[in-house]
């Protein structure tokens, strides 16, 4: 059972779930939102980031 489902079914707070599983509160909230919208299928989707594999570093600036 995912942490989000634990929160929904056991009536514990989202904060308690996040702390117990050492994940962010926003992640728990996202999982709950997906579950409410699409059920288990919403939790199973592995949508890749659009910037996957690209450098996220700021470009270096030369001091001339």
PDB file of N, CA, C and O in Angstrom:
ATOM      1  N   UNK A   1       0.856  -1.182   0.000  1.00  0.00           N
ATOM      2  CA  UNK A   1       0.000   0.000   0.000  1.00  0.00           C
ATOM      3  C   UNK A   1       0.900   1.243   0.000  1.00  0.00           C
ATOM      4  O   UNK A   1       1.884   1.302   0.737  1.00  0.00           O
ATOM      5  N   UNK A   2       0.559   2.222  -0.822  1.00  0.00           N
ATOM      6  CA  UNK A   2       1.357   3.437  -0.886  1.00  0.00           C
ATOM      7  C   UNK A   2       1.094   4.298   0.346  1.00  0.00           C
ATOM      8  O   UNK A   2       0.054   4.156   0.988  1.00  0.00           O
ATOM      9  N   UNK A   3       2.034   5.194   0.683  1.00  0.00           N
ATOM     10  CA  UNK A   3       1.810   6.092   1.819  1.00  0.00           C
ATOM     11  C   UNK A   3       0.537   6.917   1.679  1.00  0.00           C
ATOM     12  O   UNK A   3      -0.134   7.201   2.671  1.00  0.00           O
ATOM     13  N   UNK A   4       0.203   7.301   0.454  1.00  0.00           N
ATOM     14  CA  UNK A   4      -1.008   8.099   0.249  1.00  0.00           C
ATOM     15  C   UNK A   4      -2.254   7.303   0.618  1.00  0.00           C
ATOM     16  O   UNK A   4      -3.169   7.834   1.248  1.00  0.00           O
ATOM     17  N   UNK A   5      -2.291   6.035   0.227  1.00  0.00           N
ATOM     18  CA  UNK A   5      -3.444   5.205   0.566  1.00  0.00           C
ATOM     19  C   UNK A   5      -3.509   4.953   2.061  1.00  0.00           C
ATOM     20  O   UNK A   5      -4.599   4.853   2.624  1.00  0.00           O
ATOM     21  N   UNK A   6      -2.367   4.851   2.708  1.00  0.00           N
ATOM     22  CA  UNK A   6      -2.333   4.699   4.159  1.00  0.00           C
ATOM     23  C   UNK A   6      -3.042   5.877   4.810  1.00  0.00           C
ATOM     24  O   UNK A   6      -3.826   5.700   5.742  1.00  0.00           O
ATOM     25  N   UNK A   7      -2.764   7.072   4.317  1.00  0.00           N
ATOM     26  CA  UNK A   7      -3.387   8.273   4.889  1.00  0.00           C
ATOM     27  C   UNK A   7      -4.888   8.272   4.669  1.00  0.00           C
ATOM     28  O   UNK A   7      -5.648   8.646   5.563  1.00  0.00           O
ATOM     29  N   UNK A   8      -5.320   7.859   3.496  1.00  0.00           N
ATOM     30  CA  UNK A   8      -6.747   7.862   3.194  1.00  0.00           C
ATOM     31  C   UNK A   8      -7.512   6.815   3.993  1.00  0.00           C
ATOM     32  O   UNK A   8      -8.611   7.080   4.479  1.00  0.00           O
ATOM     33  N   UNK A   9      -6.939   5.640   4.128  1.00  0.00           N
ATOM     34  CA  UNK A   9      -7.663   4.538   4.734  1.00  0.00           C
ATOM     35  C   UNK A   9      -7.531   4.460   6.252  1.00  0.00           C
ATOM     36  O   UNK A   9      -8.446   3.980   6.921  1.00  0.00           O
ATOM     37  N   UNK A  10      -6.433   4.913   6.796  1.00  0.00           N
ATOM     38  CA  UNK A  10      -6.218   4.801   8.234  1.00  0.00           C
ATOM     39  C   UNK A  10      -6.544   6.083   8.988  1.00  0.00           C
ATOM     40  O   UNK A  10      -6.382   6.140  10.207  1.00  0.00           O
ATOM     41  N   UNK A  11      -6.995   7.100   8.289  1.00  0.00           N
ATOM     42  CA  UNK A  11      -7.376   8.376   8.902  1.00  0.00           C
ATOM     43  C   UNK A  11      -6.249   9.002   9.723  1.00  0.00           C
ATOM     44  O   UNK A  11      -6.483   9.547  10.802  1.00  0.00           O
ATOM     45  N   UNK A  12      -5.038   8.918   9.207  1.00  0.00           N
ATOM     46  CA  UNK A  12      -3.941   9.643   9.831  1.00  0.00           C
ATOM     47  C   UNK A  12      -3.631  10.842   8.943  1.00  0.00           C
ATOM     48  O   UNK A  12      -3.996  10.864   7.767  1.00  0.00           O
ATOM     49  N   UNK A  13      -2.969  11.819   9.499  1.00  0.00           N
ATOM     50  CA  UNK A  13      -2.740  13.044   8.739  1.00  0.00           C
ATOM     51  C   UNK A  13      -1.691  12.831   7.651  1.00  0.00           C
ATOM     52  O   UNK A  13      -0.848  11.938   7.732  1.00  0.00           O
ATOM     53  N   UNK A  14      -1.773  13.674   6.645  1.00  0.00           N
ATOM     54  CA  UNK A  14      -0.799  13.628   5.559  1.00  0.00           C
ATOM     55  C   UNK A  14       0.598  13.926   6.089  1.00  0.00           C
ATOM     56  O   UNK A  14       1.578  13.349   5.617  1.00  0.00           O
ATOM     57  N   UNK A  15       0.691  14.807   7.050  1.00  0.00           N
ATOM     58  CA  UNK A  15       1.990  15.148   7.642  1.00  0.00           C
ATOM     59  C   UNK A  15       2.597  13.918   8.327  1.00  0.00           C
ATOM     60  O   UNK A  15       3.796  13.667   8.210  1.00  0.00           O
ATOM     61  N   UNK A  16       1.774  13.166   9.031  1.00  0.00           N
ATOM     62  CA  UNK A  16       2.263  11.956   9.704  1.00  0.00           C
ATOM     63  C   UNK A  16       2.770  10.939   8.693  1.00  0.00           C
ATOM     64  O   UNK A  16       3.790  10.290   8.922  1.00  0.00           O
ATOM     65  N   UNK A  17       2.063  10.798   7.578  1.00  0.00           N
ATOM     66  CA  UNK A  17       2.497   9.868   6.531  1.00  0.00           C
ATOM     67  C   UNK A  17       3.834  10.313   5.953  1.00  0.00           C
ATOM     68  O   UNK A  17       4.747   9.502   5.795  1.00  0.00           O
ATOM     69  N   UNK A  18       3.950  11.589   5.641  1.00  0.00           N
ATOM     70  CA  UNK A  18       5.187  12.120   5.064  1.00  0.00           C
ATOM     71  C   UNK A  18       6.365  11.890   6.005  1.00  0.00           C
ATOM     72  O   UNK A  18       7.429  11.446   5.572  1.00  0.00           O
ATOM     73  N   UNK A  19       6.182  12.184   7.272  1.00  0.00           N
ATOM     74  CA  UNK A  19       7.267  11.985   8.245  1.00  0.00           C
ATOM     75  C   UNK A  19       7.617  10.511   8.410  1.00  0.00           C
ATOM     76  O   UNK A  19       8.793  10.150   8.454  1.00  0.00           O
ATOM     77  N   UNK A  20       6.600   9.664   8.500  1.00  0.00           N
ATOM     78  CA  UNK A  20       6.844   8.241   8.715  1.00  0.00           C
ATOM     79  C   UNK A  20       7.604   7.601   7.552  1.00  0.00           C
ATOM     80  O   UNK A  20       8.399   6.683   7.754  1.00  0.00           O
ATOM     81  N   UNK A  21       7.356   8.086   6.345  1.00  0.00           N
ATOM     82  CA  UNK A  21       7.989   7.510   5.159  1.00  0.00           C
ATOM     83  C   UNK A  21       9.122   8.365   4.612  1.00  0.00           C
ATOM     84  O   UNK A  21       9.692   8.066   3.563  1.00  0.00           O
ATOM     85  N   UNK A  22       9.441   9.429   5.335  1.00  0.00           N
ATOM     86  CA  UNK A  22      10.531  10.345   4.968  1.00  0.00           C
ATOM     87  C   UNK A  22      10.411  10.833   3.525  1.00  0.00           C
ATOM     88  O   UNK A  22      11.361  10.775   2.744  1.00  0.00           O
ATOM     89  N   UNK A  23       9.212  11.315   3.201  1.00  0.00           N
ATOM     90  CA  UNK A  23       8.958  11.917   1.890  1.00  0.00           C
ATOM     91  C   UNK A  23       8.314  13.281   2.125  1.00  0.00           C
ATOM     92  O   UNK A  23       7.841  13.574   3.223  1.00  0.00           O
ATOM     93  N   UNK A  24       8.300  14.087   1.109  1.00  0.00           N
ATOM     94  CA  UNK A  24       7.746  15.433   1.264  1.00  0.00           C
ATOM     95  C   UNK A  24       6.222  15.398   1.356  1.00  0.00           C
ATOM     96  O   UNK A  24       5.565  14.517   0.801  1.00  0.00           O
ATOM     97  N   UNK A  25       5.691  16.366   2.062  1.00  0.00           N
ATOM     98  CA  UNK A  25       4.246  16.500   2.176  1.00  0.00           C
ATOM     99  C   UNK A  25       3.630  16.727   0.800  1.00  0.00           C
ATOM    100  O   UNK A  25       2.557  16.200   0.509  1.00  0.00           O
ATOM    101  N   UNK A  26       4.292  17.500  -0.040  1.00  0.00           N
ATOM    102  CA  UNK A  26       3.752  17.763  -1.378  1.00  0.00           C
ATOM    103  C   UNK A  26       3.644  16.474  -2.199  1.00  0.00           C
ATOM    104  O   UNK A  26       2.725  16.339  -3.007  1.00  0.00           O
ATOM    105  N   UNK A  27       4.565  15.528  -2.005  1.00  0.00           N
ATOM    106  CA  UNK A  27       4.497  14.248  -2.714  1.00  0.00           C
ATOM    107  C   UNK A  27       3.277  13.458  -2.245  1.00  0.00           C
ATOM    108  O   UNK A  27       2.567  12.876  -3.065  1.00  0.00           O
ATOM    109  N   UNK A  28       3.028  13.431  -0.939  1.00  0.00           N
ATOM    110  CA  UNK A  28       1.850  12.733  -0.410  1.00  0.00           C
ATOM    111  C   UNK A  28       0.582  13.362  -0.978  1.00  0.00           C
ATOM    112  O   UNK A  28      -0.334  12.654  -1.395  1.00  0.00           O
ATOM    113  N   UNK A  29       0.533  14.687  -0.993  1.00  0.00           N
ATOM    114  CA  UNK A  29      -0.638  15.389  -1.511  1.00  0.00           C
ATOM    115  C   UNK A  29      -0.844  15.096  -2.994  1.00  0.00           C
ATOM    116  O   UNK A  29      -1.979  14.933  -3.442  1.00  0.00           O
ATOM    117  N   UNK A  30       0.230  15.030  -3.747  1.00  0.00           N
ATOM    118  CA  UNK A  30       0.145  14.716  -5.174  1.00  0.00           C
ATOM    119  C   UNK A  30      -0.408  13.309  -5.379  1.00  0.00           C
ATOM    120  O   UNK A  30      -1.267  13.101  -6.236  1.00  0.00           O
ATOM    121  N   UNK A  31       0.074  12.345  -4.602  1.00  0.00           N
ATOM    122  CA  UNK A  31      -0.398  10.972  -4.724  1.00  0.00           C
ATOM    123  C   UNK A  31      -1.881  10.867  -4.377  1.00  0.00           C
ATOM    124  O   UNK A  31      -2.630  10.156  -5.046  1.00  0.00           O
ATOM    125  N   UNK A  32      -2.297  11.571  -3.338  1.00  0.00           N
ATOM    126  CA  UNK A  32      -3.708  11.542  -2.952  1.00  0.00           C
ATOM    127  C   UNK A  32      -4.567  12.151  -4.052  1.00  0.00           C
ATOM    128  O   UNK A  32      -5.631  11.625  -4.376  1.00  0.00           O
ATOM    129  N   UNK A  33      -4.108  13.252  -4.622  1.00  0.00           N
ATOM    130  CA  UNK A  33      -4.844  13.896  -5.713  1.00  0.00           C
ATOM    131  C   UNK A  33      -4.992  12.944  -6.892  1.00  0.00           C
ATOM    132  O   UNK A  33      -6.082  12.810  -7.449  1.00  0.00           O
ATOM    133  N   UNK A  34      -3.897  12.279  -7.278  1.00  0.00           N
ATOM    134  CA  UNK A  34      -3.938  11.332  -8.396  1.00  0.00           C
ATOM    135  C   UNK A  34      -4.869  10.169  -8.098  1.00  0.00           C
ATOM    136  O   UNK A  34      -5.612   9.722  -8.972  1.00  0.00           O
ATOM    137  N   UNK A  35      -4.828   9.680  -6.863  1.00  0.00           N
ATOM    138  CA  UNK A  35      -5.684   8.558  -6.482  1.00  0.00           C
ATOM    139  C   UNK A  35      -7.153   8.945  -6.541  1.00  0.00           C
ATOM    140  O   UNK A  35      -7.984   8.174  -7.021  1.00  0.00           O
ATOM    141  N   UNK A  36      -7.473  10.130  -6.059  1.00  0.00           N
ATOM    142  CA  UNK A  36      -8.867  10.584  -6.076  1.00  0.00           C
ATOM    143  C   UNK A  36      -9.369  10.801  -7.496  1.00  0.00           C
ATOM    144  O   UNK A  36     -10.541  10.558  -7.785  1.00  0.00           O
ATOM    145  N   UNK A  37      -8.502  11.253  -8.375  1.00  0.00           N
ATOM    146  CA  UNK A  37      -8.904  11.522  -9.753  1.00  0.00           C
ATOM    147  C   UNK A  37      -8.998  10.263 -10.604  1.00  0.00           C
ATOM    148  O   UNK A  37      -9.911  10.139 -11.420  1.00  0.00           O
ATOM    149  N   UNK A  38      -8.050   9.309 -10.424  1.00  0.00           N
ATOM    150  CA  UNK A  38      -7.973   8.171 -11.347  1.00  0.00           C
ATOM    151  C   UNK A  38      -7.874   6.818 -10.656  1.00  0.00           C
ATOM    152  O   UNK A  38      -7.700   5.800 -11.326  1.00  0.00           O
ATOM    153  N   UNK A  39      -7.979   6.785  -9.345  1.00  0.00           N
ATOM    154  CA  UNK A  39      -7.847   5.520  -8.637  1.00  0.00           C
ATOM    155  C   UNK A  39      -6.420   5.000  -8.694  1.00  0.00           C
ATOM    156  O   UNK A  39      -5.477   5.779  -8.827  1.00  0.00           O
ATOM    157  N   UNK A  40      -6.260   3.693  -8.594  1.00  0.00           N
ATOM    158  CA  UNK A  40      -4.924   3.096  -8.608  1.00  0.00           C
ATOM    159  C   UNK A  40      -4.171   3.381  -9.907  1.00  0.00           C
ATOM    160  O   UNK A  40      -2.942   3.456  -9.907  1.00  0.00           O
ATOM    161  N   UNK A  41      -4.890   3.537 -10.998  1.00  0.00           N
ATOM    162  CA  UNK A  41      -4.243   3.838 -12.280  1.00  0.00           C
ATOM    163  C   UNK A  41      -3.478   5.164 -12.210  1.00  0.00           C
ATOM    164  O   UNK A  41      -2.440   5.317 -12.854  1.00  0.00           O
ATOM    165  N   UNK A  42      -3.982   6.103 -11.442  1.00  0.00           N
ATOM    166  CA  UNK A  42      -3.312   7.385 -11.299  1.00  0.00           C
ATOM    167  C   UNK A  42      -1.991   7.286 -10.558  1.00  0.00           C
ATOM    168  O   UNK A  42      -1.102   8.115 -10.753  1.00  0.00           O
ATOM    169  N   UNK A  43      -1.860   6.279  -9.714  1.00  0.00           N
ATOM    170  CA  UNK A  43      -0.611   6.079  -8.985  1.00  0.00           C
ATOM    171  C   UNK A  43       0.391   5.269  -9.791  1.00  0.00           C
ATOM    172  O   UNK A  43       1.593   5.328  -9.531  1.00  0.00           O
ATOM    173  N   UNK A  44      -0.097   4.514 -10.765  1.00  0.00           N
ATOM    174  CA  UNK A  44       0.767   3.640 -11.543  1.00  0.00           C
ATOM    175  C   UNK A  44       1.457   4.356 -12.693  1.00  0.00           C
ATOM    176  O   UNK A  44       2.469   3.870 -13.199  1.00  0.00           O
ATOM    177  N   UNK A  45       0.938   5.487 -13.112  1.00  0.00           N
ATOM    178  CA  UNK A  45       1.519   6.150 -14.280  1.00  0.00           C
ATOM    179  C   UNK A  45       2.915   6.672 -13.976  1.00  0.00           C
ATOM    180  O   UNK A  45       3.151   7.310 -12.950  1.00  0.00           O
ATOM    181  N   UNK A  46       3.813   6.392 -14.874  1.00  0.00           N
ATOM    182  CA  UNK A  46       5.193   6.846 -14.748  1.00  0.00           C
ATOM    183  C   UNK A  46       5.461   7.888 -15.829  1.00  0.00           C
ATOM    184  O   UNK A  46       6.093   7.601 -16.845  1.00  0.00           O
ATOM    185  N   UNK A  47       4.985   9.063 -15.597  1.00  0.00           N
ATOM    186  CA  UNK A  47       5.155  10.135 -16.567  1.00  0.00           C
ATOM    187  C   UNK A  47       6.554  10.724 -16.393  1.00  0.00           C
ATOM    188  O   UNK A  47       6.908  11.213 -15.320  1.00  0.00           O
ATOM    189  N   UNK A  48       7.334  10.669 -17.458  1.00  0.00           N
ATOM    190  CA  UNK A  48       8.698  11.184 -17.407  1.00  0.00           C
ATOM    191  C   UNK A  48       8.693  12.708 -17.505  1.00  0.00           C
ATOM    192  O   UNK A  48       7.828  13.310 -18.140  1.00  0.00           O
ATOM    193  N   UNK A  49       9.668  13.295 -16.870  1.00  0.00           N
ATOM    194  CA  UNK A  49       9.810  14.751 -16.957  1.00  0.00           C
ATOM    195  C   UNK A  49      10.180  15.139 -18.383  1.00  0.00           C
ATOM    196  O   UNK A  49      10.870  14.398 -19.083  1.00  0.00           O
ATOM    197  N   UNK A  50       9.717  16.299 -18.796  1.00  0.00           N
ATOM    198  CA  UNK A  50      10.019  16.755 -20.150  1.00  0.00           C
ATOM    199  C   UNK A  50      11.487  17.142 -20.305  1.00  0.00           C
ATOM    200  O   UNK A  50      12.005  17.172 -21.421  1.00  0.00           O
ATOM    201  N   UNK A  51      12.158  17.436 -19.200  1.00  0.00           N
ATOM    202  CA  UNK A  51      13.566  17.825 -19.283  1.00  0.00           C
ATOM    203  C   UNK A  51      14.505  16.689 -18.856  1.00  0.00           C
ATOM    204  O   UNK A  51      15.672  16.933 -18.551  1.00  0.00           O
ATOM    205  N   UNK A  52      14.000  15.456 -18.833  1.00  0.00           N
ATOM    206  CA  UNK A  52      14.810  14.318 -18.404  1.00  0.00           C
ATOM    207  C   UNK A  52      16.039  14.176 -19.294  1.00  0.00           C
ATOM    208  O   UNK A  52      15.945  14.186 -20.521  1.00  0.00           O
ATOM    209  N   UNK A  53      17.181  14.045 -18.652  1.00  0.00           N
ATOM    210  CA  UNK A  53      18.430  13.856 -19.376  1.00  0.00           C
ATOM    211  C   UNK A  53      19.119  15.139 -19.771  1.00  0.00           C
ATOM    212  O   UNK A  53      20.231  15.106 -20.297  1.00  0.00           O
ATOM    213  N   UNK A  54      18.487  16.264 -19.531  1.00  0.00           N
ATOM    214  CA  UNK A  54      19.093  17.542 -19.878  1.00  0.00           C
ATOM    215  C   UNK A  54      19.726  18.160 -18.638  1.00  0.00           C
ATOM    216  O   UNK A  54      19.236  17.978 -17.523  1.00  0.00           O
ATOM    217  N   UNK A  55      20.798  18.877 -18.837  1.00  0.00           N
ATOM    218  CA  UNK A  55      21.482  19.543 -17.730  1.00  0.00           C
ATOM    219  C   UNK A  55      20.590  20.632 -17.146  1.00  0.00           C
ATOM    220  O   UNK A  55      19.975  21.405 -17.881  1.00  0.00           O
ATOM    221  N   UNK A  56      20.525  20.684 -15.823  1.00  0.00           N
ATOM    222  CA  UNK A  56      19.717  21.706 -15.165  1.00  0.00           C
ATOM    223  C   UNK A  56      20.613  22.758 -14.503  1.00  0.00           C
ATOM    224  O   UNK A  56      20.135  23.587 -13.730  1.00  0.00           O
ATOM    225  N   UNK A  57      21.887  22.720 -14.804  1.00  0.00           N
ATOM    226  CA  UNK A  57      22.833  23.679 -14.231  1.00  0.00           C
ATOM    227  C   UNK A  57      22.729  25.016 -14.949  1.00  0.00           C
ATOM    228  O   UNK A  57      22.398  25.091 -16.132  1.00  0.00           O
ATOM    229  N   UNK A  58      23.019  26.050 -14.206  1.00  0.00           N
ATOM    230  CA  UNK A  58      23.077  27.371 -14.823  1.00  0.00           C
ATOM    231  C   UNK A  58      24.290  27.432 -15.731  1.00  0.00           C
ATOM    232  O   UNK A  58      25.335  26.873 -15.399  1.00  0.00           O
ATOM    233  N   UNK A  59      24.174  28.099 -16.871  1.00  0.00           N
ATOM    234  CA  UNK A  59      25.329  28.202 -17.758  1.00  0.00           C
ATOM    235  C   UNK A  59      26.432  28.999 -17.082  1.00  0.00           C
ATOM    236  O   UNK A  59      26.170  29.956 -16.354  1.00  0.00           O
ATOM    237  N   UNK A  60      27.660  28.592 -17.331  1.00  0.00           N
ATOM    238  CA  UNK A  60      28.800  29.326 -16.739  1.00  0.00           C
ATOM    239  C   UNK A  60      29.004  30.620 -17.495  1.00  0.00           C
ATOM    240  O   UNK A  60      28.801  30.700 -18.706  1.00  0.00           O
ATOM    241  N   UNK A  61      29.402  31.611 -16.761  1.00  0.00           N
ATOM    242  CA  UNK A  61      29.620  32.937 -17.344  1.00  0.00           C
ATOM    243  C   UNK A  61      31.079  33.280 -17.229  1.00  0.00           C
ATOM    244  O   UNK A  61      31.668  33.175 -16.153  1.00  0.00           O
ATOM    245  N   UNK A  62      31.658  33.686 -18.316  1.00  0.00           N
ATOM    246  CA  UNK A  62      33.078  34.066 -18.279  1.00  0.00           C
ATOM    247  C   UNK A  62      33.198  35.521 -17.866  1.00  0.00           C
ATOM    248  O   UNK A  62      32.451  36.376 -18.341  1.00  0.00           O
ATOM    249  N   UNK A  63      34.145  35.797 -16.978  1.00  0.00           N
ATOM    250  CA  UNK A  63      34.389  37.185 -16.520  1.00  0.00           C
ATOM    251  C   UNK A  63      35.503  37.786 -17.351  1.00  0.00           C
ATOM    252  O   UNK A  63      36.677  37.593 -17.035  1.00  0.00           O
ATOM    253  N   UNK A  64      35.163  38.511 -18.407  1.00  0.00           N
ATOM    254  CA  UNK A  64      36.160  39.109 -19.277  1.00  0.00           C
ATOM    255  C   UNK A  64      36.307  40.558 -18.988  1.00  0.00           C
ATOM    256  O   UNK A  64      37.110  41.237 -19.628  1.00  0.00           O
TER     257      UNK A  64
END
